[in-house]
Amino acid sequence: MLYLILIIGATLLIALVNILCNAFGEAWWYLLLASVLATIAVILVDGIVAIIIRRLPEKWFNYQNKRFDVSKKETHFYECIGIKKWKDLIPELGGFTDFHKNHVKEPNNPEYIERFLLEINYGYVLHLLGAPFGFLIMLLDYKMYMGQGITIGLTIGIPVAVVNAILCLLPAFVLRYNYPRLQVMHKFALRKAKKKEA
């Protein structure tokens, strides 16, 4: 709900600023429509990025892949930006993959935690790539193809893409912040499982 409010609010604010500044002499309804369409377009770009990433092999995102390990410096960065205060406000979109990451339901199940870590890695990469790819919406400024230069691509496309980048990076940060905790939990779960087998 929070993200929906932020998206709608940012879209209307971007449109309002463009209207008040009489951007490029365009009609108010055109600037409003362009802002709404840019927002829809960037959401579609995020969706396409997510679909492509989800189709990549699971072995690339496996918890054993050391490339996904979180360094102490990275963790310190998240703590410096006060992630503990706002991380619970970030929406969790696990419903799209039928695996929610806002709560560890089976802390003693190594296989469950491995899947959790896998989903975190998938989520991190798609959010991370969604941020820069969102700027592709600037290419929708059809007037630049007519020799009129970039117009609404600057005053609407870039602001919409910046908002999208922020909304993509925040959940990526939360996922990365939680990753080391899940790794520790996984080690304990493996130990308990081995003791039961012994």
Helices and strands as residue ranges (DSSP letters): H 2-20, G 23-25, H 28-54, G 58-61, G 66-68, H 72-80, H 83-86, G 87-89, G 94-96, H 110-133, G 134-140, G 142-146, H 152-152, I 153-157, H 158-197
